[in-house]
Amino acid sequence: MSRQDLIYLSDFDLPSSPDPKLGKILVTGASGYIGGRLVPQLLARGYQVRALVRKASPEYSGLWPQAEVVAADVLDTSPEPLEKALEGIDTAYYLLHSLNLGPKEFQAADIQAAMNFRKAAEKQKVRRIIYLGGLGDIRVSLSSHLRSRMEVAEELTRGKVPVTILRAAIIIGAGSASYEIVQHLVRKLYVIPVPRWAKSRCQPIAIRDVIKYLVGVLEVSGTAGKHFDIGGKEVLTYEEMLMILSQVLNLKRVFVAVPFSNTGACAYFASLFTPVPVPLTQCLMEGLKNDVVCLENSIKQYLPFEPISYKEAVVRALTREEQDRVHTRWSDAYPPAHELALKLRELKDRPAYSHFCSLLTKKSASSLFRSLCNVGGKEGWFQHNWMWRFRGLIDRVVGGVGTSRGRRSYASLKINDVIDFWRIEDLQENKTLLLRSEMKLPGRAWLEFGIMESQGQRQLSLMAYYDTKSLRGKLYWYACLPFHYIIFKKLLMDIEARSS
């Protein structure tokens, strides 16, 4: 475990003690925002951890060298992989949802996934399941998002395995989707529209407190088979949350009440100013129509600690970003099933279309690689940044990820990290950076940067790959080809110029 990880884990003053009697622990959604923070915490406390991911990939061993990594899809029609993943498990964390599929599809997928997991856990005689769901008063009409969270909890409890249910509202932390939506709206809009549902009450909770509760209920056996509401220190309206953040950022903003409250239109509008795409934003915004506050506080009997305030959670998140210490991010799990995407090395034949350019330089491989790894995000794509932004805007308008997705870190990169509308598929220090496009395209696209020795100098190269069999895909490639000659060579020159 790295020094940075140890510093991160030391921030958690956990209210419970490790239980050496516990057997192996399974964490589903291990590659996601919450699971990616829970796994290192459990490992640091001495537990045997099995991390469940949808598809095996070498980078997971680097992320969690002490954990066992297994691959299985809870929506797979064949139960064997999931049953094998649950074999020999004492306690299983269920941290899965299908919000990434959008408001029309996620409910059915959520229920089916929970049913499959429940049956597999029963067959393998898992001792306990811990589930993180959503807050909401079942006595009122709930949004599809919150109702789905409740239905998943009900489905998991239909089996023989005792289930501990934690119900939370908005989770605030560096890299969370909710936090990034709020932060970008406050930073980019001088006049902020306030729909009627922005007056709904919410009890936001910091990610650090969510992790405390997740670990705590594992270590306190009396919580088995019970359900708990968990929340932060205070209850706020969404408008108040925006106001507090603007004060923390020292930004003067005007809040204007607006008569419309259609969440679909609001989500689309918000997605144009934030990194979070429309489908995910809409699912989250639908839940804002309901009050989501703790209706009971029985968790205090088992884990009596004081959660931090919303303001402190925001300050901590901002500090993480300033220190470039964002460990996990919502984009780790978006778009849905990205880990199942066909990799360049998995293609049976070489991509049908490619474009190569390079330059020679006397600068060192390490300095070139550092400069190369700083592309995207706030740094942009150098002098032709406007072209990338324009293409990204078109992608966002048609429901894609767009360029505003940014990146998790500037100090470090890892395989599967996002860089705007690209995802890192391969990363070899001072040698290679392979990016896979996640834009909406009539084909598959990759950019491969390479650094190699040549004639006593370094050759910095870029190869664009494009794979398509459709007429529309071929027309797209030839339409873009003139721009490749303009953009790619200049991009390499800018990377070389900025390397020290």
ZAMARGU-4260 file (C-alpha; in steps of 0.2 Angstrom, whole numbers, plus 5000, padded with zeros to 4 digits):
<rodrens>
0) 5000/5000/5000 | 5007/5017/4995 | 5011/5031/5006 | 4997/5041/4998 | 4985/5027/5002
5) 4991/5027/5021 | 4989/5046/5022 | 4971/5044/5015 | 4966/5030/5027 | 4973/5039/5042
10) 4959/5052/5039 | 4947/5039/5045 | 4944/5039/5064 | 4934/5023/5064 | 4922/5020/5079
15) 4923/5001/5079 | 4937/4988/5081 | 4943/4975/5068 | 4935/4958/5071 | 4948/4944/5068
20) 4935/4931/5068 | 4927/4937/5052 | 4931/4927/5037 | 4933/4932/5019 | 4924/4948/5013
25) 4917/4951/4996 | 4915/4969/4990 | 4904/4970/4974 | 4906/4986/4964 | 4924/4986/4969
30) 4929/4997/4954 | 4916/5010/4958 | 4916/5026/4968 | 4912/5019/4985 | 4918/5001/4983
35) 4935/5008/4977 | 4937/5017/4994 | 4930/5003/5005 | 4942/4989/4998 | 4958/4998/5004
40) 4950/5002/5021 | 4946/4984/5024 | 4963/4978/5019 | 4971/4991/5030 | 4961/4983/5045
45) 4968/4966/5041 | 4953/4958/5033 | 4954/4945/5018 | 4945/4954/5004 | 4939/4947/4988
50) 4935/4961/4975 | 4921/4958/4963 | 4923/4967/4946 | 4913/4964/4930 | 4929/4959/4919
55) 4946/4954/4925 | 4960/4967/4921 | 4978/4968/4926 | 4977/4985/4934 | 4966/4978/4948
60) 4981/4968/4955 | 4991/4984/4955 | 4977/4994/4964 | 4974/4980/4977 | 4989/4969/4978
65) 4983/4961/4994 | 4965/4957/4988 | 4959/4943/4978 | 4951/4949/4962 | 4937/4939/4954
70) 4926/4943/4938 | 4907/4940/4937 | 4892/4950/4931 | 4877/4949/4942 | 4866/4951/4927
75) 4873/4936/4918 | 4860/4923/4914 | 4873/4909/4919 | 4874/4909/4939 | 4890/4899/4940
80) 4903/4914/4939 | 4893/4923/4953 | 4891/4908/4964 | 4910/4905/4962 | 4914/4923/4967
85) 4903/4920/4983 | 4911/4903/4987 | 4919/4904/5005 | 4913/4921/5008 | 4908/4926/5026
90) 4901/4944/5023 | 4896/4952/5006 | 4894/4970/5003 | 4881/4974/4990 | 4886/4991/4982
95) 4878/4989/4965 | 4866/4999/4955 | 4861/5002/4937 | 4858/5021/4937 | 4871/5022/4922
100) 4858/5014/4911 | 4847/5029/4913 | 4829/5031/4919 | 4821/5019/4907 | 4831/5004/4911
105) 4839/5004/4928 | 4824/4998/4938 | 4822/4981/4930 | 4841/4978/4930 | 4842/4983/4948
110) 4829/4970/4953 | 4836/4956/4943 | 4854/4959/4949 | 4848/4959/4967 | 4838/4943/4964
115) 4853/4934/4956 | 4864/4940/4970 | 4852/4934/4984 | 4850/4916/4976 | 4869/4914/4974
120) 4873/4920/4992 | 4860/4908/4999 | 4867/4894/4989 | 4885/4897/4995 | 4879/4900/5013
125) 4885/4917/5015 | 4883/4923/5033 | 4878/4941/5030 | 4875/4954/5017 | 4878/4973/5019
130) 4868/4984/5007 | 4870/5003/5004 | 4853/5010/4998 | 4844/5026/4997 | 4834/5037/5010
135) 4816/5040/5007 | 4799/5039/5016 | 4789/5024/5009 | 4773/5032/5015 | 4774/5045/5001
140) 4776/5043/4982 | 4795/5041/4978 | 4805/5044/4963 | 4809/5029/4952 | 4827/5030/4958
145) 4822/5030/4977 | 4809/5017/4974 | 4821/5006/4965 | 4833/5007/4980 | 4819/5001/4992
150) 4814/4987/4980 | 4832/4981/4980 | 4833/4981/4999 | 4816/4971/4999 | 4823/4958/4986
155) 4839/4955/4996 | 4829/4952/5012 | 4818/4939/5004 | 4832/4926/5006 | 4839/4917/5021
160) 4854/4927/5023 | 4853/4941/5035 | 4854/4958/5027 | 4861/4974/5035 | 4853/4989/5026
165) 4861/5007/5027 | 4850/5021/5019 | 4859/5037/5014 | 4854/5053/5004 | 4867/5062/4993
170) 4885/5057/4996 | 4897/5072/4997 | 4915/5069/4993 | 4929/5072/4980 | 4924/5063/4964
175) 4906/5059/4968 | 4893/5063/4955 | 4882/5073/4966 | 4896/5084/4972 | 4903/5087/4955
180) 4886/5092/4949 | 4883/5105/4963 | 4901/5111/4962 | 4901/5114/4943 | 4884/5123/4943
185) 4890/5135/4956 | 4907/5138/4948 | 4900/5141/4930 | 4883/5149/4933 | 4882/5167/4939
190) 4863/5166/4939 | 4857/5149/4946 | 4839/5144/4942 | 4830/5136/4957 | 4816/5124/4953
195) 4802/5120/4965 | 4810/5104/4970 | 4826/5113/4976 | 4816/5117/4991 | 4815/5099/4996
200) 4824/5094/5012 | 4840/5083/5011 | 4852/5076/5024 | 4868/5075/5014 | 4882/5064/5021
205) 4901/5064/5018 | 4909/5049/5010 | 4921/5047/5025 | 4906/5044/5036 | 4898/5032/5024
210) 4914/5022/5024 | 4914/5023/5043 | 4896/5016/5044 | 4900/5002/5031 | 4915/4996/5041
215) 4906/4999/5057 | 4891/4988/5054 | 4903/4974/5048 | 4912/4975/5065 | 4897/4976/5076
220) 4888/4960/5075 | 4872/4967/5083 | 4868/4976/5067 | 4865/4960/5057 | 4848/4959/5050
225) 4843/4977/5054 | 4841/4993/5044 | 4847/5010/5048 | 4846/5028/5041 | 4862/5037/5040
230) 4865/5055/5037 | 4876/5070/5040 | 4875/5083/5054 | 4861/5094/5047 | 4846/5094/5036
235) 4847/5107/5021 | 4837/5111/5005 | 4846/5109/4989 | 4845/5128/4987 | 4854/5130/5004
240) 4867/5117/4998 | 4871/5127/4983 | 4872/5143/4993 | 4884/5136/5006 | 4895/5130/4992
245) 4895/5147/4984 | 4900/5155/5001 | 4914/5142/5003 | 4921/5146/4986 | 4919/5164/4989
250) 4908/5166/4973 | 4893/5179/4972 | 4879/5170/4964 | 4861/5175/4961 | 4847/5162/4965
255) 4831/5164/4955 | 4816/5154/4958 | 4809/5147/4941 | 4791/5140/4938 | 4796/5124/4929
260) 4802/5108/4937 | 4804/5095/4924 | 4819/5085/4929 | 4822/5079/4912 | 4824/5096/4905
265) 4834/5102/4921 | 4846/5087/4919 | 4849/5091/4901 | 4853/5109/4906 | 4864/5104/4920
270) 4874/5091/4910 | 4879/5105/4898 | 4888/5113/4913 | 4894/5098/4923 | 4905/5083/4919
275) 4890/5071/4923 | 4881/5065/4908 | 4862/5067/4906 | 4856/5049/4910 | 4865/5049/4927
280) 4860/5067/4931 | 4842/5063/4927 | 4842/5048/4939 | 4849/5058/4953 | 4838/5073/4950
285) 4822/5063/4950 | 4826/5059/4968 | 4827/5077/4972 | 4808/5079/4972 | 4807/5069/4988
290) 4813/5074/5006 | 4827/5062/5010 | 4830/5064/5029 | 4834/5051/5042 | 4818/5045/5050
295) 4827/5036/5064 | 4844/5036/5072 | 4846/5019/5079 | 4863/5017/5071 | 4869/5029/5085
300) 4867/5014/5098 | 4879/5004/5089 | 4891/5017/5081 | 4890/5033/5092 | 4901/5045/5082
305) 4897/5063/5076 | 4896/5064/5057 | 4903/5080/5049 | 4893/5094/5042 | 4889/5098/5024
310) 4901/5113/5024 | 4915/5102/5031 | 4912/5089/5019 | 4913/5101/5005 | 4929/5109/5011
315) 4937/5092/5013 | 4932/5088/4995 | 4939/5104/4988 | 4955/5101/4998 | 4956/5083/4990
320) 4955/5091/4973 | 4968/5105/4977 | 4980/5091/4984 | 4976/5080/4969 | 4971/5066/4980
325) 4955/5060/4973 | 4956/5041/4975 | 4940/5036/4966 | 4927/5045/4955 | 4910/5043/4948
330) 4917/5041/4930 | 4926/5025/4936 | 4909/5016/4933 | 4903/5026/4918 | 4898/5023/4905
335) 4889/5007/4909 | 4899/4991/4905 | 4914/5001/4899 | 4925/4987/4906 | 4917/4975/4894
340) 4922/4986/4879 | 4932/4977/4865 | 4951/4982/4868 | 4963/4986/4854 | 4973/4970/4858
345) 4957/4960/4857 | 4953/4964/4839 | 4955/4949/4827 | 4961/4960/4813 | 4971/4976/4813
350) 4959/4991/4813 | 4953/4995/4795 | 4959/5013/4796 | 4974/5022/4805 | 4984/5038/4804
355) 5002/5040/4810 | 5013/5055/4814 | 5029/5057/4824 | 5043/5069/4828 | 5061/5067/4834
360) 5067/5076/4850 | 5082/5077/4861 | 5071/5078/4877 | 5071/5063/4889 | 5058/5050/4888
365) 5053/5054/4906 | 5050/5072/4903 | 5040/5068/4887 | 5029/5056/4896 | 5025/5068/4910
370) 5020/5081/4898 | 5010/5068/4888 | 5001/5062/4904 | 4995/5080/4908 | 4984/5081/4893
375) 4965/5084/4895 | 4955/5091/4909 | 4959/5108/4915 | 4975/5108/4905 | 4965/5104/4889
380) 4973/5099/4872 | 4984/5114/4869 | 4982/5125/4855 | 4968/5115/4846 | 4958/5114/4862
385) 4943/5122/4854 | 4942/5108/4842 | 4941/5095/4855 | 4929/5105/4865 | 4918/5108/4850
390) 4918/5089/4846 | 4915/5085/4864 | 4900/5098/4865 | 4892/5089/4850 | 4895/5072/4859
395) 4886/5079/4875 | 4871/5086/4865 | 4868/5069/4857 | 4869/5060/4875 | 4888/5056/4875
400) 4901/5059/4888 | 4908/5074/4881 | 4925/5082/4885 | 4919/5090/4901 | 4921/5074/4910
405) 4939/5079/4915 | 4950/5067/4924 | 4953/5060/4941 | 4971/5066/4944 | 4985/5076/4936
410) 4999/5069/4947 | 4995/5051/4943 | 4986/5040/4930 | 4981/5022/4930 | 4973/5010/4918
415) 4954/5014/4916 | 4956/5032/4922 | 4946/5044/4911 | 4953/5058/4902 | 4939/5068/4895
420) 4930/5057/4882 | 4944/5045/4882 | 4948/5030/4894 | 4965/5024/4897 | 4967/5006/4890
425) 4986/5004/4892 | 4999/5013/4902 | 5018/5009/4902 | 5028/5022/4910 | 5040/5032/4898
430) 5034/5021/4884 | 5015/5020/4880 | 4999/5028/4883 | 4984/5020/4874 | 4967/5029/4875
435) 4950/5022/4870 | 4937/5034/4864 | 4920/5033/4873 | 4911/5046/4862 | 4896/5041/4852
440) 4904/5036/4835 | 4899/5025/4821 | 4914/5014/4825 | 4928/5011/4838 | 4943/5023/4840
445) 4959/5023/4849 | 4974/5035/4851 | 4991/5027/4855 | 5005/5038/4860 | 5023/5031/4860
450) 5040/5035/4865 | 5055/5026/4859 | 5074/5028/4856 | 5078/5032/4838 | 5095/5038/4831
455) 5101/5044/4848 | 5085/5054/4851 | 5068/5050/4856 | 5053/5048/4844 | 5037/5054/4850
460) 5023/5046/4840 | 5004/5046/4839 | 4994/5032/4830 | 4975/5035/4828 | 4966/5018/4825
465) 4948/5017/4819 | 4938/5001/4816 | 4921/5001/4807 | 4912/4991/4794 | 4897/5003/4791
470) 4896/5016/4777 | 4892/5029/4789 | 4908/5025/4799 | 4919/5025/4784 | 4911/5042/4779
475) 4915/5049/4796 | 4933/5043/4795 | 4936/5052/4779 | 4927/5068/4784 | 4939/5069/4800
480) 4955/5064/4791 | 4960/5082/4785 | 4958/5088/4803 | 4970/5073/4809 | 4984/5081/4799
485) 4981/5098/4807 | 4978/5092/4825 | 4989/5077/4828 | 5006/5084/4822 | 5003/5100/4832
490) 4997/5090/4847 | 5014/5081/4847 | 5024/5098/4845 | 5014/5105/4860 | 5018/5090/4871
495) 5036/5091/4866 | 5037/5110/4869 | 5029/5108/4887 | 5041/5094/4892 | 5055/5100/4903
</rodrens>
